[in-house]
Amino acid sequence: MYSKPVFSEKPLLMPTVKVKNIVRDPKGYIPFLQPVYEAIVNALETNASLITVDIFANNENFDCKKKVTGFVVTDNGIGFTSENRASFCEYKSDYKIDLGCKGVGRYTWLKVFDEVKIESFTGKERVFLTFAKNFDEGEIKNIEEHISQEPKTCLSFLKVSKEYEKKRIAADVEKVKHEVEKYLLAKLFLLSRNKKKFEIRFNLDEKSSKITNENLLNLEEEIFEIEEEIGENKKKHKFRLYYNFAEKKGANCDMWYCANGRTVTNFHKDITSFSGLPDNCRMSCLLISEYFDERVNNERNAFICHGQSKPTIENPITFFSINASLKEKIDKIILKKYPEIEINNKKIIEECINENPHLTNFINEDPSLIKNKKHIVKNATSKYLKEKDNVRDKFVKLLEKRDLDSKEFYKVIYEISNISARELSQYFAYRQQIINALGELNSDFNKQEKLLHDLFMRRGDISGASNNTYDTNIWLLDDKYMSYEQMFSDKQIKTIKEALAKENLNSEGERYEPDLAIFYSKNGRKDVVVVEFKSIGAKPGEKSIAFSEISRNLGVICKSIDGINVLYGYIITKLDEKFRSIIEMQPGVKKMFSANEKPLYYIYNENLRDKNGDKKDGHIYILDTELLWSDADARNKVFLDIIKHS
């Protein structure tokens, strides 16, 4: 490929900084295809109209999965002229700075490849050199006279560096083409818009693909301006948004901040937070501005002002302001194309309020044009917590005053009451989620007993009256049971007795474990509630065991713990037709009224006695899980309706 060079008499200007030191400098992630990106950009900037990327690959570990081993990029640009050679030898050259060049792109080549061979024909000269980390030793002297009809430059990237050996990409010509198009879309689009013709060919074995100005993605343009946030003479900066809607099922949105004709970073996730577009549509966007061009790093993979929270003289506009304007512009574009999204917006707002009634005011104030449930709730919660802190601080400061202003006092009291009402609504919204979970369990016969049990209270736990409100969900049974003294889940009666009576007397049956045992103190005496769960899909015979278990556990507790007053027992399961027939044959069973016509049975047990032989009242209820669910749902919705309307 290469003929023997003739050395020029005078070497060109050599870099004042060693290449090996520069190569260590690039910040952030350098992709494997970065040298190809830079080579294509260089070619385009030398007026190349035809660029060919020949891809080389081999089998990886002999498993027939080919991975790229290198590239040869050939173009018909003006070639390695004396001006280009001088710029090549100068670190951070300002040659072509008006085209967005930073004079450092070629150094990223040596992160991925150990060396790059360059052969260029300018029409009058042939230049050949090897660009490597020891380039400062004068290797760009290989120049000879060579008269040729057409200029041509060939860059060979064939020796992958050790660092990138395991980062090689799959040998897929379409994938390479897609990545190049995505990275250079801004530059290619602007060239095409300016009537520049180009063709970039990609070859791998017998396969080929290409990008041309004719098949490039067509983009529409929207322009907006943002005023500087600091300084006396606040300049307005122009931002150009280019966008396209294309039907592509399952595709992600390609949305990029761009600088110097390259895609730099993806749009902030809040901007792309709309949950899908109609018709399986995909939206592509590019945001271009001179403001970005002046503030992109040398590697063009980040902006130097990206993490800045406040404006400065050097960076008078924050990304927060840029994103706010960008989000509004994109949402308006989408709503114009898909007005039916408004219907979905209303549905999302309604869902947010139903699930978070304490945030209603802030949810209704959400300014976004395209609603996203997650972001609405997140922003509303942040505002609500801030308001809570402000009201609390105001109340503390008010109490510190010697002379209370009655008007101010009543205003703060009203604000505190308002916060309290919202806290209450948050709790009932939480309860609704638990009720919904109970409804799902009720509809699935494969759900096990432990899931039903854990919904009420986690097995193995002990909960006291001072514990967190969310420790148990015994309110599912009835709200009156929320004022318990202590509750035990899957604990031996021996353990329960020790916790309540502080004694350990031997008593028959102490090792039995009620599913739930709940104790209430009243005038020195204790009422007790025992709950037994049976799997929703269990067979009638397995459910029947609950009859003996409930009476046995009530009896052992009655004899083991002093001061028992009244005992209540609950059997909770799915009351299918076969099990109902078994229940109705039991002596003393009474069928009771229920609001939704689901079965509810009651048994009075008059045979419970304490350790002194005194009789205690025992009331046993057998409930269908659907009745439990519908009753809890109805009670909770009454509270939610009251809170919403207030």
N, C-alpha and C positions, 0 to 999 in steps of 0.2 A: 504493500500500500504506500509505503514511504520510500522516496528516493534519497540518495545520499545528499545531505545539505551542504551548501557552500556558506561558510561563516562570513558575516559582515565584519568590517574592520573595526567599527565602533559599537561596543555594547550599549544597550539601552539603559535608561535610568533604572537603578535597582531599588527595591523597597527599602525604606529606612527602618522598618519593623520586620523582624524575622517572621516568616510565614508560620513556622511551627508554633510560635507564641500566639499569633492571631487565631489559629485554628482552635486553640483552647478557649477562646473568648466567647463564642456564640452562646447566648442564653436561651433557655427553654428547649422544647422538643424540636429536633430537626428531623422531619420525615425522610424515609428512604428515597422518596422521589424528588426531594428538594433539588438535587443537581440537575434533574431533567427540567424542573420548573424554571430554574435560573438560566439554563442553556436555551430554552425556548424563548424566554423573555429577551435575552441578549440577541438572539437571532431576529426577533421582531423589531428590536430597536436598531438593528442594522439594515432595516428595510427588506428583510427576507419575506418572500411571498410563498415559498415552499420549504417546509421543514419536515424532515423524516426522522422518526425515532425507531431504530432497529433494536429490538429487545432480545437479549440472550438469556438462556435458562438451562438448568440441568435438573435431573431427578434428585429429590431430597431423600437421602437415606435409602435409596433404591426402592422406594415405595410408589414410584410412578407419579408422585406429586411434584410437579416442577415448580422451582422457585427461581426468581430472577437473579442472574449473576452479573448483569451489566447492561449497558446501553451504548449505542453509538448515535449521536445526534448530528445530522447533516443539514445545512441550510444554504440558501443561495443569496445570502445577504452580501453586503459590501466587503466583508472579510476583515482580516486582522491588519487593518491599515496602521500607519505610524501613529495616528492619534489614538486608535484603540489599544495599540501596544503600550503606549505611554501611560494610558489610564489603567491598563491591566497591572502595571508595575507599581502603581501608587495606591497605598492603602487609604480607603475612604476618599477616593478621587471624586471631584465635583464635576467630572466630565459627564454630560447627559443628566445633570442634576435636575434640569427642567422636565425630564421624563420620569422623575421619581427615582432615579438611580442613587444608591447610597455608597457604591464602590466597595461593597463587602460580600456580595452574593457568591462570588467565585470561591471564597474561603470556606463556605459551607460544603463545597464539593469534597473537600479533604476531611470532613468529618465522616462522610459515608464511604468515600473511596480513597485508597492510598495514593493514587496518582491519576492524572488526567492527561491523555495525549491529545495535543491540538495540532491540526494541520489545516492551513488556510491558504487559499489562493485569492489574491486581491485583483487579479487581472494583469498586474505587473510584477508581483512578487509571490514567492512561496515561503510561508513561515511554518516552521515546525518546532515544537517544544514539548517538554514534559513538565507539567505543573505538579509539584509535590511539596512536601514540607521543607525540603532543602532548596527551594526555588531561589532563595536569596543568593545562591552561589553563582548566578549568572547564566542560567540555562536558556535565556531568550535571545541568544546570539545567532541562532540558526536561521538565517535569511538568505535567500538566493533570488536572483532575477528569474522570472518565469512569466512569459507572455501567454495568457490564456483568454479564451473568448468570454467565459462566464466566471464570475467570482463564486467561490464555494468555501465553506468552512466545515470541518469535521471534528467533533469532540468525542473521544473514546473514553468511556467510564467502564473499565473492565476488571479492576482489582478492588473488590469490596474490602473495606477495612475490617480488622478483627472485631472492633466494637459493634459493627453492623452486620456481621456474618449471620447472627441469629435473628436479625430484624428484616431479613430479605422478604419481599412480598411474593405472593403467588403469581405464577406466570400466566396472567390473564390479560389479553390485549384490550378487551373492553373495560376491564377494571382500571388499567393504567390510563386509558383514554378518559374515563369518567373522572378520575382524580385530577388529571391535568386540567380538564375543562372546568371542574369545580373551583380549583385553586386560581385559575387565570380567567375566570368568567368575566370579571369586571374589565380587565384589560382587553380581552377579545371582543367583548360587547362594544366597548367604546371605539375600538378600531373599526369594527364593522359599521358602527353608527356614522363614522367619519369616512365611509365608502372605501376603506382599505380592504383589499382582497388578500386572503391568505388560505393556505391549506397545510394542516399538520397531520402527517400520516404516521400510523403506528403499525409496525410489522413484527410478527412473532411466528416463526416457522411459515406455515402456509396461510396463516390468518392475518387479516389486516383490518384497520378501521381508521376513520379520519374525522377531523374537525375542520369545518370551513366556515367562512363568513356567511354562507348561505344556509347551512344546517344548524347554526348556532341558535340557542334559545332566544326567542324574541321577547323583549322586556318593554313594559310601559313605564313611563316616568311621572313621578310626583315630586315637586320641589317645595321645601319648607325652610324657614329661617328661624334661628335661635339667637336671641340677644345675649351678649356677655353678661355675666352675673356680678361682675366686679369692675371697678375703675370709673373714671369720670366720663370719658367718651366711650360709651358702650356700643361696640361694633356688632353688627348682625352677621352671623356666619351662615352661609348657604349649604344646605344638605340636599342631596339628590337621592331619592329612593326609586330604584328600578325593581319592578316586580312582574311576576307571571303566574297565571293559574293554569295548571295542567292536570288532567285526570290521570292518576297513577295510583292504583289501589295499594294501600298498605305502605306507601312511601312517606318518609319524614319530610318536614319542611326544611329546605336549604335556605338559611337566612344568615347573611354575613355582613359584618362591618368590614369595609375595604379600605386599603390605602396603597397608593402607588400602583394601582392596577392589579393588586393581589387581594384575595380573601384573607383576612387576618384572624378574626375570631368569630364564633357564632353569636347571634343576638342573645341578649339576656333571656333566661328562661321565662321571665314574666311576660315578655313580649310575644313569645310563641306558646302561651299557655291556653289559647283557645282549643277546646276539646274536639278537634276534627272538623272538617269542612264537608258540606253536602257533596253528593255525587263522587265520593272517594277522591276529592280534589286535593292536589298538592300545590302549595304556594312557595315560590322561590323569590327571595328578596336580596338586593344588594344595597347597602347604604354607603354613599361615596361623598367625600367632602375634603376640601383642602385642609380643613381643621384636623382631619385624621392623618392626611399625608405628612403634616408637619410634626405629628406626635406619635408616629409608629417607631418601634425599635428597629435596630439594624437588621435583625433576622426576620422582621415582618411577621412575627407570631404573637405580638402583644403591643398594647399602647402604653406609653410611659405615664399616661394620666388615668389609667383605667381604675385603679383602686382609690382615687382621690375623692374624698367625701365633701370637701368644700372648695369653692373656686379660688384660684390664685392668679397672680398677675401673669404667670407663665401659661397657665391653663384656666382661662376665665369661664369655661363652661364645664360642668361636671357631667359624667355619664348618666347620672340620675336625671338631669334635665333633658339630655339627649334622648334617653329611653322613654321618658314621659311623652315627649312630642312624637317620637317614632311610634309608640304604642297607639296613640290616638289616631295617627295618620293611617296605620295599617288596619285598625279596627274599622275606620270609616270606609276604607277601600273594600274590605270584606263585606260589610253590611250593605254597601251599594250593590255588590254583585249577588249577595245572598240575603235579601230582606227577611226571609223566613227564619233567620237566626233569632230575630226579636222574640218569636214565640218560645224558643228554647231558653232565652234570657229570663223570661217571666217564670218559667218552670224551675230554673236553677235558683232564682231568688226565693221562690216559695219553699223549695226544699231546704235551703239554708235557714230560713226562718223557722220552719217546722222542727228542724234538728237543733237549732240554737236560738230559741225565743228570747233569751236574755240579750242577744246581739241585734235585735230587730231594727233599732234605730240606725245603727251603723251599717247594717246590711242594706237597708233602703237608701243609704247615702252613697253607696258604692258608685263611683263615677265611670267605671269601665263600660265601654260600648259593647264588648263581647264578654259575657260573664263566664267566669271560671270559679267553680264551687270552692275549690281548695284555697285559692287566693282571696276570695271574698271573705271567707271565714277567718283566714289568717290575719288579714288587715283589720277586720272588725274586732277580733279578739285583742289585737295590739292596742287599738283605740280604747276599748272597754277597760283594759287593765290600767291604762294611763289615766282614764277618768276616775277609776276607783282610788288610785293613789292620790290624785288631786283632791278628791272629796275627803278622804281620810286626813290629809294634811291640813285642809281648811278647818275641819272639825277640831283637831288638836289645837290649832292656833286660836280658834274661837274660845275654847275652854280656858286657855291661858290668859285671856283678857279679864280684867277686873270689872269693867263695865260692859255688859253684853247689850248689843243693839238687838232689839226684839225682831226687827225685820230681817236682819242678817241671820239671826238664830233660826228663825222659822225656815228661811231659805236653805240653810245647810241641813237642817233636820229633814226637809223634803228631799234633798239630794241623797241623804243617807237612806231614807226609806225607799227611794227609787232604786238605789244599788241593791238593797236587801231584796226587793221584789225581783230584780233580775237574777240575783243569786239563786233565789227559790225557783225561778223558771228554768235555770240551768240544771238544777237538780232534777226537776220533773222531766226535762228533755233527756237526761241520762237515764231516768227510769223507763222512758219510752223505748230506748234502745234495748234495755233488758227484756222488756215485754215483747218486743219484736223477736228477740232471740228465743224466748219461750214459745212463741208462735211457730218458729221454724222447727224447734224440737218436736212440737206437737204434730207437725205434718210429716215427720220422717220416722217411720216405724223402726228403722235400723239404729236409731240413736240409743246409746247405752244409758243405764241408770246413773252412772257417774257424772255424765254431762248435765242431767237434770238436777242432780244433787249439787254440783258445783255452781250452778246458776243461782241457787239460793244462798249457799255458803261453801267456801272451799273446804274440802275434806281435811280433817286433822286440825282445823283452826279452833281457837277459842276467842270469843268477842265479848268485851265488856261494855257497859253503858256509856263509858267515856271514849270509846274507840271511834274511829273515823266513820262517817255516815255511809261510806261506800264499802264497809267491811262485809256487810250482808245485804241480801235482798229479801228478807223475810216479809217485807211489805207486799210481796207478790201474793202471799196468803191472805193478809188483811193488814191495813195500816195500823190497827190497834196493837199489833204485835211489835211495833217498832220501839216501844218503851221498855225493852227487856233489861233485866239486871245483868244476866250473863247467858251466853249461848254457846253450846258445845256441838261440834260437828265431828261425827265418827270418833267419839271419845268413849272409853269404857266408863261404866257407871261408877266404878271405883274411883277413877280420876275425877269425875264430876263431883262425887261426894267429898273428896279431899279438898277440891277447890271451893266448895260452898260451905261445908261444915267444919273444915279444918280438923277432921278426925279420920281414923282409918280402922273402923271396926269391921270384923269379918261379917259378911252377910251373903246369903245365897244369891247367885246370879250377878255378882258385881262385875264380871268380865264381859257381860253383854254390851253391845255398842249400838245405841240408837243412832239413826242417821242424823237427826237433829234433836237436841234437847234444849229447851228454852225456859228460863226461870224468871219469874216476876215477883217482886216483894210488895206486900200489901199488909200494913198494920202488923208487922212481925211474922206474917204467914206467907207462904209461897204458893203461887199458882205455877203449874208446869205444863208446857206444851211439848209433845213428842211427835215428830214427823218421820214417817217411813216412806221412802221412794221405791217404786218398782219400775223397771224399764218399760218404756212405752210399747215396745214390740214383744214383751215377754208373753209366754203362754199363760192361759188362765190358771193352770195348776201352780205355776211359779208365783203369780200374783196373790193367790189364795193364802200363801204362807204369811202374808202381811197381817192377816187377822190374828194369828197366834203371836207374831212378833210384837205388834203394837200393845196388846194387852199384857204380855209378859214384861215388856220394858216399863210400862206404866206401873205395874205391880212392884217390880224390883225397886224403882225410884221411890215409890210411896213408902216402902219398908226401910229403905236405906237412908233417907234424908228427913230430918225432923222438920216439923212445921209445914208440911204440905197441906194445902187447902183444897183446891180443885185441880183435877187433871184433865187435859184435853189431848186427844190423839188424832192425827191426820194420816190417812193413806192416800198418796198421790200417784196416779198412774193413768193410763188410757183405759177407760171403761168400755171395752168392746162388748158386743152382744153376749158372748159366751160367759165372760166374767160377770156381767150384770146378772145373768140368770143364777150364777153361783151365789152372788151377794144376796139376791132377793129370797133365797132359800134359807138364809141364816136366821136363827131365832132373834127376835127383837129388832130386826132391821126395819127402818122406816124410810120411805122414799120422800124426799123433800122438794119443795118448789125451787126452781132456779130461773133466773131472768131469761136465759137463752135456750131454755128447754133441754139443756144437757143434764145428765144424771148427777144427783147428789144424794148420798145416803147417810143416815144417822143411826148410831147405836148407843144406848145408855148402858154403861157397865156399872152395876151396883155392887160388884164383888171385890172392889179394890179396898185394901185395908193397910193401915200403917203398922209400925212395929208394935204398937200397943193394942192392935186388933180393932181399932176404930175404923168404921167405914168412911170412904171418901168418894165423892162424886166423880165419875169418869164419863167423859163425853167424847165419842169417837165419830169422826166424819170421813167419808170416802169420796174423794173428789176426782172428777175427770180433768185431765190437763187442759183440755179445751175450755172447760168452764173456768178454770183458774186463769187462763190467759184472757178470755173475753171479759171477765169481771175486773181483773187488774187493768186491762186496757180502757174499759169504760170509766173506772175511777180516775185514772191518770189523765184522761182527756178532759174530764170535768175541770181539773186543776189547770191544765194547759189553756183551756178556753177562757177561764177566768183571768189568767195572767195576760193572755194575748189581748183581750178586750179592755184590760185595765192599762 
